[in-house]
Amino acid sequence: MSSNRQKSLELYERAVSVIPAGVYGHTSPAATLPIAFPYYAESAEGCTFTDVDGNRYIDFMCAYGPILLGYNHPEIEAAAREEKARGGLYNHPAKVMVELAELLTERIDFADWAVFGKNGSDMTTWALQVARQHTGRKKVLTVKGAYHGVDAWTNPSPGGVIEEDRLHIHHFSWNDLSSFEQQVNRYPGEIAAVMLTPFHHPAFAANVLPGEGFFEGIQKICNANDILIILDDIRCGFRLHEAGSHKRFPIEPDMSCYCKALGNGYPISATVGKDHLQAAAGKVFLTGSYWSDAVSMATAKRCVELVAELNIPEKLNTLGKRLITGLEEAAANAGLKVTGHEPYAMPYLTFEDDPDLRKMQRFSEICANEGVIFHPHHNWFISAAHTTEAIDDAIEIASKAFQAVASEFNS
Ligand code: PMP
């Protein structure tokens, strides 16, 4: 296959006159690969999607994370249909909201309560407010380069943001405990919370796991200074561990935020927290037009059940390891040195001597043209619908891409 992008480009041309930037945010062609990646999707099934030009791809982005069990998963779709047949959105929450909160608080060890929203940003912003409400403190620490959503206090783009929006947000460096300690010492008694991701997954760079002693050190300092720990498990949640990613990379959060994989493609996010925050949580107004939508809650309930029943994190780890090992071997056969980055359920790859990611971009471009989506600038996602055959097919296509990269960059 060598992909044709005619209809994608036609739609994009129409879009730029009615939609600012045509395609915006992380799916913008500027953030991916202009022309090489399709701009519009038509349908999806299992571990593949088809674009508007009819090109089919083995997909290692999973809609940037929400697709955990596979696109159009029969049990998730059945849960959605069943709930929708009764209605879906009412003046009041539905029974399933209580059932989902019960399930999450049973599943996640430290969680005594749960609330729901639609997007990850809804939850990181709300959790930050709960931390301020509880502690009476203003300041929040986050890791330099970490993404926590689009709200002004954390949006990585400066567009429309004023200085005051970030006045009380301070940064430290991943895996650098002394930079964390320095901030804590700089603002004694003023820091409400630290927000962390389970591992560092910046865009345009490799994954970095928590180093030895990093989370333990943070935990100790937070305990000693009454600083709350908020785990932003929005991207990783239910991929790394069925009971939350703090079980894979140990830390004890006071609150955790979930979103992407929670509803396997249905719009829902959640924050869970410890009992001692319940009063503060009740005081931070939380609502949205669609936030009590029962359909997404029903899909989340079924998805969380299936994650444990089918041992999904273990399955993703095995499949991801097969992919990364296969890619490393294929690259070596082409005379290239690449490094595969864990966790295998959300892997990424870097080329040696590729500071501006040109090799990575060329590799991803060739793969996309041949029917495999490997993002050049963002961690990838494995789903439970990736079969070993699909992974081996992807490695075969990647082998040809490595050969091409080797010959182009050596000449
Ligand atoms: N935190 C993390 C770690 C994320 O990856 C994202 C989404 N990429 C968010 C927060 C924000 O979630 P959303 O885009 O659903 O608002």
Boltz pocket constraint, residues with backbone or C-beta under 6 A from the ligand:
constraints:
  - pocket:
      binder: B
      contacts: [[A, 64], [A, 118], [A, 119], [A, 120], [A, 121], [A, 122], [A, 124], [A, 147], [A, 148], [A, 149], [A, 150], [A, 197], [A, 232], [A, 233], [A, 234], [A, 235], [A, 259]]
      max_distance: 6.0
